[in-house]
């Protein structure tokens, strides 16, 4: 492992330790937290699981806006560029996610056309991508990101090889989904069968035949009740506890309900999240649903705007603490607050409020259907913001990823 790669991994480990570890190392909770940190230290999300169309509707970005967002897999960071904001600052504790975002930026700038860009990130499964990386992308990558992608996986292959082998089968989430498919086959179920549906009633029938029966299996139910079994979804121990309380039947019923919504709640041809879950990639054909950043109509504009995006491996609170007052207009927190203690939330919202310009918006998701801020962030801070409750619920109902319990929109009150 190169010095740069070791530095990225060290920064990732330190950041996750600060964010996740709440309990003594030798306690059961402490061991769970440390196992999660280990699992989360590499690439987790080859594709982000928050619907960017919902985000864009909530944020209503303008050409003067500065967006501060947790990067994750960068699908949404780049999709926000379609709204033409002035600047996007993407931050993430995970160095692998930063390397993925910088790879996407370099590819946008230097691959010859949309077809080659889509082949690289939309299909991500052909050896031609490795030649394109060597010729057009690698020479323009920063040294740390290049060291990451050219570093070795446990099987001895370079990490960049994932783009010739279907990137969406890799990362913690990709492997978790693959394990789910293998487990389903052991019980005679085919999760991909849902994708053959031509209508919402057919989607329901195929879900009932191929997905729902799994939740009646004793071993599957036992497995779901083990928090470590869901680390592949990026669910840390504290979030697991909150999520399990969201339905009377506990985590088994929560997962069943959310998979049901993913499979049956939206037309399958319009839902690329369902294709990722049940097909492990994007749908074939010119009419396939795609994240905005992969859609052909946006390619020219996105290429011209790549200079507006910057990446930093850092916690959101630390980034904001080093930012000037009144310097940001939109904040995207994903589900990171589910991980946080009351002190962490207070520190974060102190910095959000200090750096917010008039009219600023904050969006985030929660695993459970709950508001996670009242009673935990002091009223002196939270009273500066209006919670758009009805709008938040309407937008949550539109989120095609279907895996979160709540979507939340806050707006800074007028002075």
N, C-alpha and C positions, 0 to 999 in steps of 0.2 A: 504494500500500500504506500502511495506517495505521501510526501509531507503534507501537500495540499489536501489530499483525501482524508488523512488523519485529522487535520485541523477541522474540516467540515464535520466529521463524525464526532469529534470532541465537543464542538459548539452545539451540535444537535443534542448530545447526551446531557450537557450541562443545562440547556434550555428546558428539555423535557423533565429533568429532575426537579427543577424549580417549579414547573407548572403542575406536575402530577403528584409528586411525593408529599404525602400528608401524614403518614403513620410511621411508627418505628420499623426499622428494617426487618426485624425478626418476628414481627406480628403477622397474622394472616393477611390483614389489609396491606401492610407494608410489602409483603412478598408479592401480592397481586399488583401493587403499583409498580414495583420494579420489573416484574415480568412484562407489564404493558410497555414500560419505557424501552425495554429491550426490543420488543416487537415493533415499536413505532419508530425506531432509530434509522431505518432505511426508507426507501420509497414506499409510500402508503397508498396514495391515490393517483394512479395514472390518469383517471378522470375524476373531476370534482363532482360531488353529489348534492349540489344546490342548483336549483333551476335559474339560469341567468335571466330568462325572460321575466320571471317574478322579481328578481333583483332590480332589473332595469325599470320596470313599472313603478317600483317603490321609490327608487332613487331619483328618477326624473332628472337625469344629468344634463348639465348645460355646458357650453364651450368654455366657460370660465372655471369649472369645478376642478378641485383637487380631491381625488379619491384615495383613501388609505384603506387597504384591504389585506386580509390574511391571504397568502398566495395559494396554498394547497397545490392542486395540479395545474393551476393557471388557466384552465378553460374559461373561468368567469372573468379573471383579470383581463384577458385579451378580448373577451366578449364585450366588456364594458367599453372598450375602445370604439366599438361600433356607434356609440352615442356621442362620440367626439368630445370627451372631456379634455381639459387642458393638461392634466397630469395624473398619473396613477403611481402611488408608492405601494409596492407589494412587499410584505414582510412575512416571514415564517420562521419558526424555530427549527424546522427540519431542513437540513442542507440539501437533501435529495430533491425536495420540492423546489428550492431555489435553483438548483442545477437544471431541473426540468423547465422552469419558466424561462431561464436564460437560453436554453436550447431552442425553445419555441420562438423567442425573439430573433435569434440568429437565423433560424430557418425562414422566418417571415421576410427578413431583410435580404437573404442571399440565395435562397432556392429560386430557380428561374421563373416559376409560374405557379398558379393555384393547383394544377394537377400534381406537381411534384410535392407541394406542401401537403395536399390532402393524402397523397400516397404515404407520406411520412407519418402523419398524425391521425388521419382518418382510417386508414387501413393498417398501417404499422406492422406489416407482416410479409415484406418482400426483401430479398437481398439487395435489390436496387437501392434501398434506403441507406445501406451501409456505404455504397459507393458515393451516394449524394452527400452523406455526412462527411466523408473524407475529403471530397473535392470542394464542397460549397459551404459547409457549416463549421467544421473543426477549425479551419484557419482563422475564423472570426470569433471563436468562443474565448471567454476569459480563461485564464490558466486553471482556476479552481474548478469551474464547471467542466472543462475539458478533461481534467484529471479524474473527475467523478465518472464521466461517461466512458472513459477509456480504462478505468480501473476494472478489476476482476470480480465477478460474482463467485459464490461458493463452488459453482460447477466449472470454474476456470475460464469461462467465456467473458469477454468484455461486456460491460453493462449496455453499451450501445447496441449489442446484438439483439436486444429485446425488440427493436424496431424492425427486425427481419423475422420475428417469431410471434408476432401479435403482442404488442406492448400491453394490451388490456388483459392478458393472462398473467401479468407480472405485477410486482408491488404487493403489499400486504393484502389489499382489497382484492386484486385480481386472483391471487392464490386462494383467498377465502371463498370467492365465488366458484372457482374451479372445484374446491373441496365439496361445496354444496351440490354441484352437479354430479360429482362422483357418488356422493352419499345417496342422492335421489335415484341414481341408476341401480344401486344395490337393492332398492325397494321396488324396482320396476317402474319408476316414474321418469319422465323426460321433461325437464324444465323448459327446454327449447320448444316444446310443442305449442306453448302459448303464442309463439310468434307466427304461427300459421293461421291465426284467427283473421277473419275478414269483417268482423263486426263486434260490438261490445258484448252481445249475447254469446257469441262464440268464444270470446275471451273468458267469460265467466265459466262456460262449460269446460273449457280446457284447463282453467285453474282448478276447478273442482275435481277434475280427473287426474291431474298430474302434480299439483302442488299441495293442495289442501290435505290429501291423505298423509303426507309426511308428518304433519303435526299431531297425528294420532299414534305415531310410533313411539314406543316406550323409550328406546335409545335416543331418538331425536329430542324428545322432551327432556330427558335427563341431560343431554348435551347442552341444550339451550339454557338450562338453569345454571350452568357453570360459567361464571363471568369470563374466564380466560378463553372460552371457546368463541367469544364474540370480539376478541381483540382485533380480528381481521376486518371488522367493520369500523375500526377506529374508536371503539367505545371504551374509555378508561373506567376503572372501578367505580368512581364517584358517579359517573354518568349512567352506568349500568343500574345502580340503585335507584336513581330518579326515574329511569325509563321503565323499570320493572313495576313501578307503582302506577303507571299510566292506565292500566286496564285491570279489572278484577282478577283475571286469570294469570297475572304476572307476565314474565318475559315471553312465555310461549304464546300467549294471546296477543301480546304486543307485536311480535314478529309476524304472526299469522295475519293480523289485521293490516299491517303495513305492506306485506307482500301482496295481499289481496288487492289493496288499493293500487299498487304499482302495476299489477297484471290486469286489473279490471276497471280502474277509475278513469282511464283516458284511452282514446283510440290508439291501438298499438302502433299504427303507422306514423303517429305524431309524437311518440314518446321514446326518445333515444335512451332514456334511463332504463326502460324496460328491456330494450335491445341489449344494453350492457349487462344487465342482470341475467337475462334468460338466453342471450346469444353470444355474450362475451365479445362484443364488438358493435359497430354501427351497422344499420341495415344496408343491404346492397341496393344499387340502382340510383338513378338521378333524382328521384323524388324522396330519398331517405331523409328522415329527421336528423338534424345535426346541431351541435352547439353553434351559436352565431359565429364564432371565430373561424369555424371550418366551412361556412357557407360561401360558395363562389362569389356571390354578389358583394361580399364585404372585403375580399382579398386586397384589392387595390388600395382602398382606404386604410386598411389595417397596416399594410406595408408602409404607407406614408406616415403613419402615426407611431411607429415602434419606438422612436426616440422619446416619447412621452412616458414610457414605463421604466421604472427603476426597481431593482430587487435588493433586499437586505435580509440577511439571516439574523433575526432579532425578534424578541417579543414585542407585541403591539404596544404594551405600556411603556417599555423602554424607548421604543422609536418615538412615540408621542412626547415623552418627557424631554427628549432632545430636540423637539420641533418648536418653532416660534408660536406665540399666541396667535389665535385667529388665523390659522394657516390651512385649514382643511374644511371641506364642504360635505363629504360623504365618507362614512365609515362602514366597512363590511367585516363583521366579526365572526362569520360562520357560526359554529356551535361552541366556540372556545370557552364561553362563559360557563358552560356546564362543568368545566373542569375546575373552576376557580373557587377559592375561599372568599368569605365576605371581605377580608382585607384586600385580596387581589382585585375583586370587583370595584371596591371603593377607589383603589389606586388607579385602575383603568378609567373609570368614569370621571375621576378628577382631571385626568389628562385629556380625555375627550372633550370635556366641558371647557377646559382652558384653551384648547387648540381650535375649537369650533368657530367657524364664521357664522354670521347671521344667516338663518335659513338652513343650517346644517341638518343632515339626516343620518341616522344610524340604523342599520339593519342587522339582524342576527336570527339564528334559529335555536330552538331548544329541542332536546330529545323527547321530553315529555310535553304535554299540553299545559304549560304553566308559564307564568311571568316570573322570571328568576330574579328580578331586581328589587321590587318593593319589599321593605323590611330587611334588606341586606345592604343596599346602598343608602347612605344617609339622605334624608329628605332635603337637606340643604343643597345637595348636588342634584338629586333626581328631579327636584321641583323646577329646575331650569328647562326641563324637557316635557313635551306632550307625547303621550302614548296614543298612537292611532289604532285603537283596539279593533273597531269594525273593519277598517281597511286591512289591518294585519290578518284578520280571520279570512277575509275575501282572498287575499293573496296566498295565504296558506292553502286554501282549497284549490288554487291553480298550480301548485308546485308539483310537477310531474314526477319528481324523484320519489315522492310519497313516503320518505323514510323518517321525516321529522314530525314531532308532535305539534310544534308551533313555529310560526314565522312572526317576527316582531319588528315594527317600525316606530322609531322615535324621531321627533323633530324638535329642534331648539326653539324655545319660545322667543317671541319678539321681546326685545329689551323694553 
